C-alpha cells in the first residue's frame, strides 16, 4: 500500500471520528409517545367490565392536565413513558382519594389505581373518532309528484369501514360500498319493487346534521335531502341526581348511532336500551357486582338543551335534571387568524378556516392548503397541514387548547416547535 493511500485512509478515519464526536452519544432510549387526547379505560368491577374516559391535555407551559369522565384530576405527570395522577371522588360530605400509576407503550396504557382498600387495574387504549356520517338519517326525495321518505342507518365496523341499511314503508334496500371522506358521502343502493330490482348510486355532502345529494340511476338524477335523527339528543349531558341519599352529579353520553353510556362517579355504564320518540327519552342501564344485578330505568323529556325526568331502581327513585354541554367541536368552526413576527421583523398572518363538516384549510402566503386529521377532544384541538413552497414541502402539526375566542398551542415541524395563538375573527 502506498504512503498516499495510507494517508488517505487515515484521513477518512480521522474525519469519521470527528463526526462521531460532534454528533454526541447515540441514544438507545425509545422515543416518547404522545399521551394527550382521549383514552378508553377499562376496569374490572366485581367480575364485570367497567369503562371510563380519560382525557389528557398539555398546556403551552408544558404542564399536563386531565379529566376522568367529567371530573378534574390533580398532580398529572408524564415523563414520556410513565403516567401518574390523583383522582378524588365526592359522595355527600365524604371524599375518597386514589392515585394512579401507569405506563404508555405501543399506544396502550397499562396501570393500576391505589386506594385504602387495595389496588385495581385500569388499562386503556386511545379512543377512535366517530366518522361524521355515522348515525340515522331521515331521507326525503320525490318520485314524480309523490314524496318518499326512508331511514338511512350508517354504522362503523371494527375495521373502521362503514356499512349501511335503508328502511322505508316499501321495505329494505341493500346499501353497499359506503365511503365518507372530507365531508363527502357515497354509497350504492339496490332496491326491489314488484319483483323488479333497481340500482342507484348516491353522491352527497355532509354539513353537520344535514345531508344533501343526488341518487343517480339509468332513469337520471334525483335530488335527496337528509336530516340526522336524534340530533337534539346526541352529545354530553351534565346531570344532577337528587334522591333520599343526597344530591350528586352524573353524566349522560349519547353517541351518533343512538347508543349511550351513563356516567356515575367517573364510571361509564353502557345503556341496555335507549328510545327517543318526539321529545320523550327512555333508557335502562344494568349495574351489578358479581351475580348481584340491578336495573335502573329512566323516563324523561328533552326540551332544547334541558332534560328532566325520573329514574327508578331497587334502591328507590331519583329526580334527574340535565343540561346539554356545549359541543367543543362546534366552537372550532369559523375563521382563525395566527399572527407572528418573522426573524426579519415582518408581521405575517396565516388563516385557519374550519367548516361545519369539520373540513378546513390553512392559508399562508396567499396559498391555501387542506387541513387533515382535525381532532377536537374537549377543549383540546389538533390538526395537520402540509405547506408547499416551490418544490419544498413543510409538514406541520398543531396541538392546542380552545379558550373562548382564542386558540393557543404549538406548531411542530422537523425544525422544532413554536408557540402560536389564533384569534377567532368570524
C-alpha positions in Angstrom: 0.0 0.0 0.0 1.4 3.4 -1.0 2.1 6.2 1.5 -0.6 8.3 -0.2 -3.2 5.6 0.2 -2.3 5.2 3.9 -2.6 8.9 4.5 -5.9 9.0 2.6 -7.3 6.1 4.8 -6.1 7.7 7.9 -7.7 11.0 7.0 -11.0 9.2 6.4 -10.8 7.5 9.8 -10.0 10.9 11.5 -13.0 12.6 9.8 -15.3 9.7 10.9 -14.0 10.0 14.5 -14.6 13.8 14.5 -18.1 13.3 13.1 -19.0 10.8 15.8 -17.5 13.1 18.5 -19.6 16.1 17.4 -22.7 14.0 16.9 -22.6 13.1 20.6 -23.7 9.8 22.1 -26.4 7.8 20.3 -29.5 7.4 22.5 -30.8 3.9 22.9 -34.0 5.1 24.7 -37.3 4.6 22.9 -38.9 7.8 21.5 -41.5 9.3 23.8 -45.1 8.6 22.8 -47.9 11.2 22.9 -50.2 10.9 25.9 -52.5 13.8 25.1 -56.0 13.0 23.9 -58.8 10.8 25.0 -58.4 7.2 26.2 -61.0 4.4 26.7 -60.1 3.0 30.1 -61.3 -0.5 31.1 -61.5 -1.9 34.6 -62.9 -5.0 36.3 -65.6 -4.3 38.9 -66.7 -7.4 40.7 -66.3 -9.6 37.6 -68.0 -7.0 35.4 -66.2 -4.7 32.9 -66.4 -1.0 33.8 -65.4 1.9 31.5 -64.3 5.5 31.8 -62.9 8.2 29.6 -59.5 9.6 30.5 -58.7 13.0 28.9 -55.1 14.3 29.0 -54.0 17.7 27.7 -50.8 19.7 27.7 -50.7 23.5 28.2 -48.3 25.8 26.5 -46.1 26.0 29.6 -45.6 22.2 29.4 -47.8 21.2 32.3 -50.3 18.3 32.0 -53.9 18.5 33.0 -56.5 15.7 32.9 -60.1 14.6 33.4 -61.6 11.3 34.5 -65.0 11.4 32.9 -66.4 14.8 33.9 -64.1 15.2 37.0 -60.9 17.1 37.2 -57.6 15.2 38.0 -54.7 16.6 40.0 -51.0 16.0 40.0 -51.0 14.9 36.4 -47.4 13.9 35.4 -46.0 12.2 32.4 -42.2 11.6 31.7 -42.6 10.1 28.2 -43.5 6.7 29.4 -44.9 6.8 33.0 -48.2 8.4 33.7 -49.4 9.3 37.3 -52.3 11.4 38.6 -54.6 11.7 41.6 -58.4 11.3 41.4 -60.9 12.3 44.1 -64.5 11.1 44.4 -67.0 13.1 46.4 -70.2 11.5 47.8 -72.1 13.8 50.0 -69.7 15.0 52.8 -67.3 12.2 52.1 -64.3 12.3 49.8 -62.3 9.3 48.6 -58.8 9.8 47.0 -56.9 7.3 44.8 -53.7 7.6 42.9 -52.9 6.1 39.5 -49.6 4.9 38.1 -49.3 3.5 34.6 -47.1 3.1 31.6 -47.7 4.2 28.0 -46.2 1.7 25.5 -47.2 1.0 21.8 -50.3 3.2 22.1 -51.7 1.5 25.2 -51.8 2.5 28.8 -51.3 -0.3 31.4 -51.6 0.6 35.1 -53.5 0.5 38.4 -55.2 2.7 41.0 -54.0 2.5 44.6 -56.6 3.1 47.3 -57.0 2.5 51.0 -58.7 -0.8 50.1 -56.0 -2.1 47.8 -55.3 -1.9 44.1 -57.3 -2.5 41.0 -56.2 -2.5 37.3 -57.2 0.2 34.9 -55.9 -0.1 31.3 -56.6 2.0 28.3 -56.4 2.4 24.5 -56.8 5.6 22.5 -60.4 6.4 21.6 -61.2 6.3 18.0 -63.0 9.2 16.5 -66.5 8.5 15.2 -66.9 9.4 11.5 -69.4 12.3 10.9 -71.6 10.1 8.7 -72.3 7.5 11.4 -75.9 7.7 12.7 -79.5 7.6 11.4 -80.7 9.9 8.6 -84.2 10.7 7.6 -84.0 10.9 3.8 -86.6 12.7 1.6 -87.0 12.8 -2.1 -89.7 12.8 -4.8 -90.8 10.2 -7.4 -93.0 12.1 -9.7 -95.4 14.1 -7.5 -95.0 11.7 -4.6 -93.0 12.5 -1.5 -90.9 9.5 -0.5 -89.1 9.0 2.8 -86.6 6.5 4.1 -84.3 5.9 7.0 -80.6 5.5 6.2 -78.6 4.0 9.1 -74.8 4.1 8.9 -72.5 2.4 11.4 -68.8 1.8 11.7 -67.4 -1.8 11.5 -64.5 -2.9 13.8 -62.0 -2.3 10.9 -63.1 1.3 10.6 -65.0 1.0 7.4 -68.7 2.0 7.1 -71.8 -0.2 6.5 -75.4 0.9 5.9 -79.0 -0.1 6.0 -82.0 1.5 4.3 -85.6 1.0 5.5 -88.9 2.5 4.4 -92.6 1.6 4.0 -91.7 -0.2 0.8 -89.3 -2.5 2.7 -85.5 -2.6 3.0 -82.8 -1.8 0.4 -79.3 -3.1 0.3 -76.6 -0.5 0.9 -73.0 -1.2 -0.2 -69.7 0.5 -0.9 -70.2 3.2 1.7 -67.4 5.7 1.7 -67.1 9.0 3.6 -64.2 11.4 3.5 -63.7 15.2 3.7 -67.4 15.9 4.1 -68.4 13.7 1.1 -70.6 10.6 1.3 -71.1 8.0 -1.4 -72.8 4.6 -1.5 -74.7 2.2 -3.8 -78.3 1.2 -3.2 -80.1 -1.9 -4.5 -83.9 -1.9 -4.0 -86.7 -4.3 -5.1 -90.3 -3.4 -6.1 -92.9 -5.7 -7.6 -90.3 -8.3 -8.4 -88.0 -5.8 -10.2 -84.6 -4.7 -9.0 -83.4 -1.2 -9.2 -79.8 0.0 -8.7 -78.7 3.6 -8.0 -75.7 5.4 -6.5 -75.7 8.3 -4.0 -73.3 11.2 -4.1 -73.7 13.8 -1.4 -72.2 16.2 1.1 -72.4 16.2 4.9 -72.9 19.5 6.7 -73.3 18.9 10.4 -76.7 17.3 10.9 -77.7 17.8 7.3 -77.1 15.6 4.2 -77.7 16.7 0.6 -77.0 14.9 -2.6 -78.5 13.0 -5.6 -79.4 9.5 -6.5 -78.1 8.5 -9.9 -79.5 5.7 -12.0 -80.4 4.7 -15.5 -83.5 6.9 -15.1 -81.5 10.0 -14.4 -80.8 12.0 -11.3 -83.0 12.5 -8.2 -82.2 15.2 -5.5 -82.2 13.9 -1.9 -82.1 15.7 1.4 -81.4 14.2 4.8 -81.7 15.2 8.4 -79.9 13.4 11.3 -82.4 11.7 13.5 -81.9 12.4 17.2 -79.6 15.4 16.7 -81.2 17.1 19.7 -80.2 14.2 22.0 -76.7 13.4 20.7 -73.9 14.8 22.9 -72.9 15.0 26.5 -75.4 15.9 29.3 -74.3 17.1 32.7 -76.8 15.7 35.2 -77.9 16.5 38.7 -79.3 13.4 40.5 -81.4 14.0 43.7 -82.5 11.1 45.9 -83.0 10.3 49.5 -79.3 9.6 49.8 -78.4 13.1 48.7 -77.6 15.1 45.6 -74.7 14.2 43.3 -73.5 14.8 39.8 -73.9 12.4 36.8 -73.3 12.5 33.1 -75.0 11.1 30.1 -73.2 10.4 26.8 -75.3 9.8 23.7 -73.4 8.8 20.5 -74.5 9.5 16.9 -75.7 5.9 16.5 -78.0 6.5 19.4 -76.2 4.2 21.8 -75.1 5.7 25.1 -73.5 5.5 28.4 -74.5 6.6 31.9 -71.6 8.0 33.9 -71.7 7.9 37.7 -68.7 8.8 39.9 -66.5 8.6 36.8 -67.5 5.1 35.7 -69.4 4.7 32.4 -72.2 2.1 32.2 -73.3 1.1 28.7 -77.0 1.5 28.2 -79.0 -1.7 27.8 -81.8 0.0 25.9 -82.5 3.6 24.6 -85.5 5.0 22.8 -86.1 8.6 21.7 -89.5 9.4 20.2 -90.6 13.0 19.8 -89.1 14.6 22.9 -89.5 11.6 25.1 -86.4 9.7 26.2 -86.3 6.3 28.0 -83.3 4.2 28.7 -82.2 1.4 31.0 -78.8 0.6 32.4 -77.7 -2.6 34.2 -75.4 -2.3 37.2 -74.1 -5.1 39.4 -71.4 -6.7 41.3 -70.7 -10.3 40.6 -74.1 -12.1 40.4 -76.0 -9.2 42.0 -77.6 -7.2 39.3 -80.0 -4.3 39.4 -81.6 -2.3 36.5 -82.0 1.4 36.5 -84.8 2.8 34.3 -85.2 6.4 33.2 -88.2 8.2 31.7 -88.0 11.9 30.9 -88.4 14.8 28.4 -85.8 16.6 26.3 -86.6 20.3 25.8 -83.9 22.0 23.8 -80.8 21.8 25.8 -82.6 20.7 29.0 -83.5 17.3 30.2 -85.9 16.4 33.1 -87.2 13.1 34.3 -87.0 10.3 37.0 -85.1 7.1 37.4 -86.3 4.0 39.2 -84.4 1.1 40.6 -84.4 -1.4 43.5 -82.8 1.4 45.6 -85.8 3.7 45.0 -86.4 6.7 42.8 -84.4 9.8 41.9 -85.2 13.0 40.2 -82.8 13.9 37.4 -82.3 17.2 35.6 -79.7 17.8 32.9 -78.1 20.4 30.7 -76.5 19.7 27.4 -72.8 20.5 27.4 -71.7 22.8 24.6 -70.1 20.7 21.9 -66.4 21.8 21.7 -66.3 20.7 18.0 -68.8 23.4 17.1 -66.6 26.0 18.8 -63.8 25.4 16.4 -65.9 26.2 13.4 -65.1 29.6 11.9 -62.0 31.6 10.8 -58.9 32.0 13.0 -56.0 34.3 12.4 -52.5 33.4 13.5 -50.1 36.5 13.5 -46.4 36.3 14.2 -43.2 38.2 13.5 -40.6 36.6 11.4 -36.8 37.0 12.1 -36.6 40.0 9.7 -39.4 41.8 11.7 -42.1 41.2 9.1 -45.6 40.5 10.6 -47.2 37.5 8.9 -50.8 36.4 9.3 -51.9 32.9 8.5 -55.6 32.0 8.4 -57.2 28.8 9.6 -60.8 28.2 8.3 -62.9 25.3 9.7 -66.2 24.4 8.1 -69.3 22.9 9.9 -68.5 19.5 8.3 -65.1 19.6 10.1 -63.0 20.1 7.0 -60.8 23.1 6.6 -57.9 25.0 5.1 -54.8 26.8 6.3 -53.8 29.8 4.3 -50.2 31.1 4.2 -48.5 33.5 1.8 -51.8 33.7 -0.2 -52.0 30.0 -0.8 -54.5 27.6 0.8 -53.6 24.1 2.0 -56.0 21.4 3.2 -56.2 20.6 6.9 -56.1 16.9 7.7 -56.5 14.9 10.9 -58.7 17.5 12.7 -59.5 16.2 16.2 -61.4 18.0 18.9 -61.4 16.3 22.3 -63.0 18.6 25.0 -61.1 21.9 24.7 -58.1 20.2 23.0 -57.6 20.7 19.3 -55.1 19.1 16.9 -54.7 19.0 13.1 -52.0 18.6 10.4 -51.2 20.6 7.3 -48.5 20.3 4.7 -47.5 23.6 3.2 -45.7 23.8 -0.1 -43.2 26.4 -1.3 -41.9 25.8 -4.8 -40.7 22.2 -4.7 -40.4 22.1 -0.9 -43.0 20.5 1.4 -43.2 21.5 5.1 -45.4 19.2 7.1 -46.8 20.8 10.3 -48.8 19.6 13.3 -50.8 21.8 15.6 -51.8 21.0 19.1 -53.5 23.5 21.3 -56.4 24.5 23.6 -59.6 26.4 22.9 -60.2 29.3 25.3 -63.3 31.1 24.1 -62.3 33.0 21.1 -58.6 32.1 21.4 -56.8 29.0 20.2 -53.4 28.6 22.0 -50.9 25.9 21.2 -47.8 25.0 19.2 -46.9 24.2 15.6 -44.4 21.5 15.3 -42.2 20.8 12.2 -39.0 18.9 11.6 -37.1 22.1 12.7 -38.8 22.2 16.1 -41.8 23.8 17.8 -43.1 27.3 18.1 -45.9 28.8 20.1 -49.0 30.0 18.2 -52.0 32.0 19.2 -55.0 32.3 17.0 -57.9 34.8 17.3 -61.4 34.0 16.1 -62.4 36.6 13.6 -65.6 35.1 12.1 
